[in-house]
């Protein structure tokens, strides 16, 4: 149940991402200084991310590129995959705005 609640907690998500990034860095035997140099992200930004989970999107992407971990970003906010034309029509119909009647 706690995992479900954490899925809706931005800080918990950021903490998990920072933890996985640090783990990947360690697995690759990279120091913070080396990753900062390779990625182009300042050492201060990298340390802040690992300690407090705060980082700009640009720097997060730069770290992901350096660690060869960009696969998840391309799917972020992607359009839903439809199985049938009925699903497409239903989704399109539900997203159309309806106008109110004017009394004139």
NUBA-305956 format. One record per atom (N, C-alpha, C, CB): atom name; x negated, y negated, z negated. Coordinates in nm, 4 decimals. Glycine has a CB too. Layout:
<finus>
FINU atome        X        Y        Z
FINU    CA        X        Y        Z
...
</finus>
This chain:
<finus>
FINU atome        X        Y        Z
FINU     N  -0.0833   0.1201   0.0000
FINU    CA   0.0000   0.0000   0.0000
FINU     C  -0.0869  -0.1253   0.0000
FINU    CB   0.0943  -0.0005  -0.1216
FINU     N  -0.1963  -0.1249  -0.0746
FINU    CA  -0.2863  -0.2387  -0.0806
FINU     C  -0.3460  -0.2698   0.0562
FINU    CB  -0.3970  -0.2126  -0.1812
FINU     N  -0.3794  -0.1653   0.1347
FINU    CA  -0.4344  -0.1871   0.2682
FINU     C  -0.3351  -0.2618   0.3563
FINU    CB  -0.4725  -0.0536   0.3330
FINU     N  -0.2067  -0.2292   0.3435
FINU    CA  -0.1038  -0.2962   0.4221
FINU     C  -0.0972  -0.4435   0.3855
FINU    CB   0.0330  -0.2296   0.4008
FINU     N  -0.1016  -0.4736   0.2568
FINU    CA  -0.0978  -0.6123   0.2135
FINU     C  -0.2217  -0.6865   0.2603
FINU    CB  -0.0852  -0.6208   0.0619
FINU     N  -0.3380  -0.6219   0.2555
FINU    CA  -0.4613  -0.6854   0.3004
FINU     C  -0.4583  -0.7166   0.4493
FINU    CB  -0.5799  -0.5967   0.2689
FINU     N  -0.3833  -0.6406   0.5266
FINU    CA  -0.3741  -0.6647   0.6697
FINU     C  -0.3108  -0.8007   0.6991
FINU    CB  -0.2940  -0.5535   0.7367
FINU     N  -0.2375  -0.8556   0.6037
FINU    CA  -0.1728  -0.9854   0.6210
FINU     C  -0.2428  -1.0946   0.5413
FINU    CB  -0.0269  -0.9771   0.5798
FINU     N  -0.3616  -1.0662   0.4901
FINU    CA  -0.4376  -1.1598   0.4097
FINU     C  -0.5591  -1.2050   0.4900
FINU    CB  -0.4802  -1.0962   0.2744
FINU     N  -0.5597  -1.3282   0.5387
FINU    CA  -0.6719  -1.3737   0.6221
FINU     C  -0.8076  -1.3594   0.5545
FINU    CB  -0.6512  -1.5174   0.6608
FINU     N  -0.8159  -1.3860   0.4251
FINU    CA  -0.9447  -1.3727   0.3574
FINU     C  -0.9898  -1.2275   0.3539
FINU    CB  -0.9365  -1.4284   0.2155
FINU     N  -0.8975  -1.1347   0.3303
FINU    CA  -0.9328  -0.9922   0.3279
FINU     C  -0.9812  -0.9462   0.4654
FINU    CB  -0.8118  -0.9071   0.2829
FINU     N  -0.9168  -0.9953   0.5703
FINU    CA  -0.9595  -0.9605   0.7064
FINU     C  -1.0990  -1.0145   0.7320
FINU    CB  -0.8602  -1.0157   0.8116
FINU     N  -1.1224  -1.1418   0.6953
FINU    CA  -1.2542  -1.2034   0.7144
FINU     C  -1.3602  -1.1295   0.6342
FINU    CB  -1.2512  -1.3517   0.6737
FINU     N  -1.3265  -1.0899   0.5125
FINU    CA  -1.4207  -1.0161   0.4268
FINU     C  -1.4581  -0.8824   0.4915
FINU    CB  -1.3594  -0.9922   0.2858
FINU     N  -1.3615  -0.8148   0.5497
FINU    CA  -1.3876  -0.6866   0.6160
FINU     C  -1.4756  -0.7062   0.7395
FINU    CB  -1.2550  -0.6185   0.6556
FINU     N  -1.4483  -0.8099   0.8170
FINU    CA  -1.5291  -0.8382   0.9357
FINU     C  -1.6725  -0.8715   0.8952
FINU    CB  -1.4678  -0.9544   1.0170
FINU     N  -1.6884  -0.9546   0.7939
FINU    CA  -1.8230  -0.9911   0.7461
FINU     C  -1.8971  -0.8678   0.6951
FINU    CB  -1.8141  -1.0979   0.6340
FINU     N  -1.8267  -0.7812   0.6246
FINU    CA  -1.8883  -0.6593   0.5727
FINU     C  -1.9343  -0.5675   0.6853
FINU    CB  -1.7906  -0.5854   0.4820
FINU     N  -1.8499  -0.5523   0.7875
FINU    CA  -1.8882  -0.4680   0.9012
FINU     C  -2.0045  -0.5278   0.9800
FINU    CB  -1.7687  -0.4472   0.9938
FINU     N  -2.0050  -0.6597   0.9935
FINU    CA  -2.1159  -0.7246   1.0641
FINU     C  -2.2464  -0.7028   0.9878
FINU    CB  -2.0886  -0.8763   1.0820
FINU     N  -2.2429  -0.7199   0.8577
FINU    CA  -2.3631  -0.6992   0.7759
FINU     C  -2.4096  -0.5548   0.7862
FINU    CB  -2.3362  -0.7361   0.6283
FINU     N  -2.3157  -0.4615   0.7817
FINU    CA  -2.3507  -0.3195   0.7935
FINU     C  -2.4160  -0.2906   0.9281
FINU    CB  -2.2259  -0.2316   0.7755
FINU     N  -2.3625  -0.3477   1.0340
FINU    CA  -2.4217  -0.3284   1.1675
FINU     C  -2.5623  -0.3859   1.1708
FINU    CB  -2.3341  -0.3947   1.2772
FINU     N  -2.5803  -0.5048   1.1110
FINU    CA  -2.7128  -0.5676   1.1051
FINU     C  -2.8126  -0.4774   1.0339
FINU    CB  -2.7050  -0.7038   1.0340
FINU     N  -2.7696  -0.4208   0.9220
FINU    CA  -2.8567  -0.3334   0.8431
FINU     C  -2.8870  -0.2046   0.9196
FINU    CB  -2.7917  -0.3006   0.7070
FINU     N  -2.7848  -0.1466   0.9837
FINU    CA  -2.8065  -0.0247   1.0634
FINU     C  -2.9097  -0.0474   1.1737
FINU    CB  -2.6742   0.0229   1.1252
FINU     N  -2.9106  -0.1674   1.2305
FINU    CA  -3.0062  -0.2006   1.3360
FINU     C  -3.1403  -0.2477   1.2796
FINU    CB  -2.9482  -0.3078   1.4267
FINU     N  -3.1514  -0.2440   1.1473
FINU    CA  -3.2742  -0.2844   1.0770
FINU     C  -3.3160  -0.4270   1.1100
FINU    CB  -3.3876  -0.1895   1.1113
FINU     N  -3.2161  -0.5132   1.1145
FINU    CA  -3.2414  -0.6546   1.1400
FINU     C  -3.2311  -0.7324   1.0095
FINU    CB  -3.1423  -0.7106   1.2450
FINU     N  -3.3252  -0.8211   0.9859
FINU    CA  -3.3133  -0.9130   0.8738
FINU     C  -3.2163  -1.0228   0.9127
FINU    CB  -3.4517  -0.9718   0.8334
FINU     N  -3.1733  -1.0988   0.8143
FINU    CA  -3.0879  -1.2129   0.8450
FINU     C  -3.1613  -1.3099   0.9374
FINU    CB  -3.0438  -1.2842   0.7153
FINU     N  -3.2886  -1.3309   0.9106
FINU    CA  -3.3679  -1.4225   0.9929
FINU     C  -3.3748  -1.3741   1.1374
FINU    CB  -3.5096  -1.4372   0.9354
FINU     N  -3.3969  -1.2437   1.1554
FINU    CA  -3.4068  -1.1888   1.2915
FINU     C  -3.2744  -1.2018   1.3655
FINU    CB  -3.4502  -1.0413   1.2871
FINU     N  -3.1638  -1.1699   1.2990
FINU    CA  -3.0331  -1.1817   1.3645
FINU     C  -3.0016  -1.3273   1.3972
FINU    CB  -2.9226  -1.1226   1.2754
FINU     N  -3.0367  -1.4173   1.3081
FINU    CA  -3.0145  -1.5593   1.3338
FINU     C  -3.0921  -1.6014   1.4592
FINU    CB  -3.0574  -1.6451   1.2110
FINU     N  -3.2155  -1.5591   1.4702
FINU    CA  -3.2980  -1.5950   1.5857
FINU     C  -3.2415  -1.5348   1.7137
FINU    CB  -3.4427  -1.5483   1.5650
FINU     N  -3.2067  -1.4070   1.7099
FINU    CA  -3.1555  -1.3368   1.8283
FINU     C  -3.0224  -1.3948   1.8749
FINU    CB  -3.1394  -1.1877   1.7985
FINU     N  -2.9361  -1.4271   1.7802
FINU    CA  -2.8008  -1.4725   1.8145
FINU     C  -2.7919  -1.6217   1.8450
FINU    CB  -2.7070  -1.4398   1.7022
FINU     N  -2.8841  -1.6990   1.7930
FINU    CA  -2.8749  -1.8435   1.8084
FINU     C  -2.7905  -1.9092   1.7009
FINU    CB  -2.8188  -1.8767   1.9428
FINU     N  -2.7470  -1.8315   1.6030
FINU    CA  -2.6701  -1.8835   1.4898
FINU     C  -2.7698  -1.9223   1.3810
FINU    CB  -2.5651  -1.7773   1.4368
FINU     N  -2.7484  -2.0349   1.3169
FINU    CA  -2.8420  -2.0769   1.2128
FINU     C  -2.8418  -1.9770   1.0976
FINU    CB  -2.8064  -2.2177   1.1615
FINU     N  -2.9562  -1.9691   1.0317
FINU    CA  -2.9683  -1.8779   0.9173
FINU     C  -2.8669  -1.9149   0.8096
FINU    CB  -3.1120  -1.8812   0.8593
FINU     N  -2.8449  -2.0440   0.7891
FINU    CA  -2.7474  -2.0879   0.6891
FINU     C  -2.6063  -2.0406   0.7205
FINU    CB  -2.7487  -2.2384   0.6784
FINU     N  -2.5671  -2.0487   0.8476
FINU    CA  -2.4331  -2.0025   0.8874
FINU     C  -2.4192  -1.8523   0.8689
FINU    CB  -2.4044  -2.0399   1.0336
FINU     N  -2.5243  -1.7783   0.9021
FINU    CA  -2.5217  -1.6332   0.8860
FINU     C  -2.5113  -1.5957   0.7383
FINU    CB  -2.6473  -1.5698   0.9484
FINU     N  -2.5909  -1.6597   0.6536
FINU    CA  -2.5850  -1.6317   0.5092
FINU     C  -2.4480  -1.6656   0.4521
FINU    CB  -2.6936  -1.7106   0.4346
FINU     N  -2.3923  -1.7810   0.4940
FINU    CA  -2.2597  -1.8212   0.4454
FINU     C  -2.1549  -1.7187   0.4859
FINU    CB  -2.2216  -1.9605   0.4997
FINU     N  -2.1645  -1.6660   0.6091
FINU    CA  -2.0690  -1.5658   0.6544
FINU     C  -2.0790  -1.4388   0.5705
FINU    CB  -2.0918  -1.5336   0.8020
FINU     N  -2.2003  -1.3932   0.5454
FINU    CA  -2.2169  -1.2703   0.4673
FINU     C  -2.1747  -1.2883   0.3220
FINU    CB  -2.3613  -1.2241   0.4730
FINU     N  -2.1906  -1.4087   0.2678
FINU    CA  -2.1573  -1.4319   0.1268
FINU     C  -2.0134  -1.4756   0.1039
FINU    CB  -2.2490  -1.5352   0.0699
FINU     N  -1.9633  -1.5676   0.1882
FINU    CA  -1.8304  -1.6232   0.1619
FINU     C  -1.7315  -1.5991   0.2749
FINU    CB  -1.8412  -1.7705   0.1366
FINU     N  -1.7737  -1.5255   0.3775
FINU    CA  -1.6869  -1.4869   0.4892
FINU     C  -1.6384  -1.6063   0.5711
FINU    CB  -1.5677  -1.4103   0.4371
FINU     N  -1.7121  -1.7152   0.5684
FINU    CA  -1.6741  -1.8342   0.6440
FINU     C  -1.7689  -1.8519   0.7618
FINU    CB  -1.6752  -1.9601   0.5536
FINU     N  -1.7104  -1.8681   0.8827
FINU    CA  -1.7898  -1.8857   1.0035
FINU     C  -1.6998  -1.9426   1.1127
FINU    CB  -1.8546  -1.7511   1.0486
FINU     N  -1.7591  -2.0174   1.2033
FINU    CA  -1.6807  -2.0682   1.3157
FINU     C  -1.6589  -1.9544   1.4157
FINU    CB  -1.7522  -2.1901   1.3838
FINU     N  -1.5561  -1.9679   1.4960
FINU    CA  -1.5291  -1.8662   1.5979
FINU     C  -1.6463  -1.8568   1.6950
FINU    CB  -1.3984  -1.8984   1.6742
FINU     N  -1.7014  -1.9699   1.7332
FINU    CA  -1.8155  -1.9710   1.8254
FINU     C  -1.9320  -1.8903   1.7687
FINU    CB  -1.8602  -2.1155   1.8542
FINU     N  -1.9649  -1.9129   1.6422
FINU    CA  -2.0768  -1.8406   1.5813
FINU     C  -2.0444  -1.6928   1.5615
FINU    CB  -2.1137  -1.9039   1.4474
FINU     N  -1.9190  -1.6624   1.5297
FINU    CA  -1.8800  -1.5215   1.5176
FINU     C  -1.8988  -1.4501   1.6505
FINU    CB  -1.7336  -1.5089   1.4706
FINU     N  -1.8591  -1.5143   1.7587
FINU    CA  -1.8773  -1.4546   1.8915
FINU     C  -2.0255  -1.4392   1.9260
FINU    CB  -1.8073  -1.5401   1.9982
FINU     N  -2.1065  -1.5370   1.8894
FINU    CA  -2.2498  -1.5286   1.9161
FINU     C  -2.3121  -1.4105   1.8406
FINU    CB  -2.3194  -1.6604   1.8764
FINU     N  -2.2693  -1.3886   1.7171
FINU    CA  -2.3186  -1.2737   1.6407
FINU     C  -2.2713  -1.1437   1.7044
FINU    CB  -2.2716  -1.2814   1.4938
FINU     N  -2.1456  -1.1411   1.7463
FINU    CA  -2.0916  -1.0198   1.8090
FINU     C  -2.1681  -0.9849   1.9360
FINU    CB  -1.9425  -1.0378   1.8410
FINU     N  -2.2011  -1.0847   2.0163
FINU    CA  -2.2790  -1.0605   2.1384
FINU     C  -2.4155  -1.0039   2.1019
FINU    CB  -2.2949  -1.1910   2.2211
FINU     N  -2.4808  -1.0632   2.0035
FINU    CA  -2.6136  -1.0180   1.9634
FINU     C  -2.6123  -0.8749   1.9092
FINU    CB  -2.6705  -1.1120   1.8589
FINU     N  -2.5010  -0.8372   1.8465
FINU    CA  -2.4891  -0.7030   1.7880
FINU     C  -2.4156  -0.6057   1.8795
FINU    CB  -2.4174  -0.7108   1.6546
FINU     N  -2.3889  -0.6478   2.0019
FINU    CA  -2.3182  -0.5649   2.0992
FINU     C  -2.1852  -0.5140   2.0420
FINU    CB  -2.4064  -0.4463   2.1422
FINU     N  -2.1080  -0.6078   1.9896
FINU    CA  -1.9825  -0.5725   1.9233
FINU     C  -1.8686  -0.6637   1.9687
FINU    CB  -1.9988  -0.5804   1.7711
FINU     N  -1.8572  -0.6873   2.0980
FINU    CA  -1.7550  -0.7795   2.1481
FINU     C  -1.6263  -0.7108   2.1934
FINU    CB  -1.8110  -0.8584   2.2623
FINU     N  -1.6226  -0.5784   2.1927
FINU    CA  -1.5091  -0.5064   2.2500
FINU     C  -1.3746  -0.5449   2.1899
FINU    CB  -1.5297  -0.3601   2.2330
FINU     N  -1.3665  -0.5743   2.0633
FINU    CA  -1.2401  -0.6080   2.0006
FINU     C  -1.1871  -0.7455   2.0386
FINU    CB  -1.2546  -0.6002   1.8536
FINU     N  -1.2760  -0.8368   2.0737
FINU    CA  -1.2327  -0.9720   2.1058
FINU     C  -1.1505  -0.9789   2.2338
FINU    CB  -1.3522  -1.0620   2.1180
FINU     N  -1.1819  -0.8959   2.3297
FINU    CA  -1.1082  -0.9016   2.4563
FINU     C  -0.9624  -0.8584   2.4403
FINU    CB  -1.1765  -0.8138   2.5601
FINU     N  -0.9323  -0.7803   2.3396
FINU    CA  -0.7953  -0.7347   2.3172
FINU     C  -0.7165  -0.8283   2.2258
FINU    CB  -0.7966  -0.5956   2.2583
FINU     N  -0.7848  -0.9210   2.1609
FINU    CA  -0.7197  -1.0116   2.0677
FINU     C  -0.6183  -1.0988   2.1410
FINU    CB  -0.8235  -1.0988   1.9954
FINU     N  -0.4955  -1.1008   2.0948
FINU    CA  -0.3853  -1.1780   2.1529
FINU     C  -0.3496  -1.1347   2.2948
FINU    CB  -0.4205  -1.3242   2.1531
FINU     N  -0.3847  -1.0141   2.3319
FINU    CA  -0.3525  -0.9677   2.4666
FINU     C  -0.2022  -0.9419   2.4780
FINU    CB  -0.4325  -0.8394   2.5010
FINU     N  -0.1570  -0.9394   2.6005
FINU    CA  -0.0157  -0.9148   2.6267
FINU     C   0.0179  -0.7701   2.5914
FINU    CB   0.0192  -0.9448   2.7749
FINU     N   0.1393  -0.7452   2.5462
FINU    CA   0.1778  -0.6078   2.5152
FINU     C   0.1803  -0.5221   2.6418
FINU    CB   0.3151  -0.6049   2.4464
FINU     N   0.1517  -0.3962   2.6247
FINU    CA   0.1544  -0.3024   2.7365
FINU     C   0.2938  -0.2408   2.7429
FINU    CB   0.0440  -0.1919   2.7213
FINU     N   0.3561  -0.2483   2.8598
FINU    CA   0.4901  -0.1959   2.8777
FINU     C   0.4848  -0.0594   2.9437
FINU    CB   0.5751  -0.2921   2.9604
FINU     N   0.5757   0.0275   2.9018
FINU    CA   0.5835   0.1619   2.9564
FINU     C   0.6814   0.1673   3.0730
FINU    CB   0.6246   0.2612   2.8480
FINU     N   0.7856   0.0849   3.0662
FINU    CA   0.8875   0.0892   3.1713
FINU     C   0.9290  -0.0519   3.2109
FINU    CB   1.0103   0.1697   3.1249
FINU     N   0.9969  -0.0622   3.3234
FINU    CA   1.0491  -0.1910   3.3694
FINU     C   1.1569  -0.2418   3.2743
FINU    CB   1.1055  -0.1789   3.5126
FINU     N   1.2296  -0.1508   3.2092
FINU    CA   1.3324  -0.1903   3.1128
FINU     C   1.2698  -0.2663   2.9963
FINU    CB   1.4088  -0.0666   3.0612
FINU     N   1.1515  -0.2220   2.9505
FINU    CA   1.0827  -0.2909   2.8416
FINU     C   1.0401  -0.4315   2.8849
FINU    CB   0.9601  -0.2097   2.7956
FINU     N   0.9953  -0.4456   3.0078
FINU    CA   0.9550  -0.5764   3.0601
FINU     C   1.0756  -0.6693   3.0631
FINU    CB   0.8930  -0.5629   3.2019
FINU     N   1.1876  -0.6205   3.1164
FINU    CA   1.3080  -0.7021   3.1257
FINU     C   1.3606  -0.7407   2.9879
FINU    CB   1.4156  -0.6281   3.2033
FINU     N   1.3580  -0.6472   2.8955
FINU    CA   1.4056  -0.6742   2.7604
FINU     C   1.3173  -0.7793   2.6926
FINU    CB   1.4083  -0.5444   2.6773
FINU     N   1.1857  -0.7674   2.7071
FINU    CA   1.0936  -0.8627   2.6463
FINU     C   1.1091  -1.0006   2.7085
FINU    CB   0.9495  -0.8144   2.6607
FINU     N   1.1269  -1.0056   2.8389
FINU    CA   1.1435  -1.1328   2.9087
FINU     C   1.2735  -1.1999   2.8668
FINU    CB   1.1410  -1.1119   3.0609
FINU     N   1.3790  -1.1226   2.8570
FINU    CA   1.5096  -1.1771   2.8188
FINU     C   1.5070  -1.2315   2.6764
FINU    CB   1.6182  -1.0696   2.8319
FINU     N   1.4371  -1.1656   2.5875
FINU    CA   1.4356  -1.2092   2.4478
FINU     C   1.3480  -1.3316   2.4258
FINU    CB   1.3882  -1.0967   2.3592
FINU     N   1.2579  -1.3630   2.5187
FINU    CA   1.1710  -1.4790   2.5013
FINU     C   1.2217  -1.6037   2.5716
FINU    CB   1.0342  -1.4469   2.5510
FINU     N   1.3253  -1.5913   2.6551
FINU    CA   1.3810  -1.7073   2.7232
FINU     C   1.4594  -1.7925   2.6243
FINU    CB   1.4709  -1.6640   2.8406
FINU     N   1.4404  -1.9245   2.6334
FINU    CA   1.5142  -2.0140   2.5461
FINU     C   1.6528  -2.0380   2.6053
FINU    CB   1.4382  -2.1477   2.5266
FINU     N   1.7487  -2.0481   2.5173
FINU    CA   1.8851  -2.0749   2.5603
FINU     C   1.9161  -2.2205   2.5305
FINU    CB   1.9870  -1.9801   2.4899
FINU     N   1.9826  -2.2841   2.6237
FINU    CA   2.0186  -2.4237   2.6053
FINU     C   2.1570  -2.4335   2.5450
FINU    CB   2.0122  -2.4999   2.7380
FINU     N   2.1731  -2.5338   2.4620
FINU    CA   2.3042  -2.5582   2.4031
FINU     C   2.3956  -2.6271   2.5026
FINU    CB   2.2914  -2.6424   2.2762
FINU     N   2.5244  -2.6166   2.4794
FINU    CA   2.6222  -2.6831   2.5667
FINU     C   2.6284  -2.8309   2.5316
FINU    CB   2.7631  -2.6177   2.5534
FINU     N   2.6415  -2.9098   2.6368
FINU    CA   2.6562  -3.0543   2.6137
FINU     C   2.8032  -3.0892   2.6180
FINU    CB   2.5769  -3.1375   2.7191
FINU     N   2.8411  -3.1664   2.5243
FINU    CA   2.9784  -3.2175   2.5246
FINU     C   2.9749  -3.3549   2.5873
FINU    CB   3.0398  -3.2224   2.3797
FINU     N   3.0420  -3.3714   2.6969
FINU    CA   3.0273  -3.4957   2.7696
FINU     C   3.1472  -3.5673   2.7912
FINU    CB   2.9687  -3.4749   2.8921
</finus>
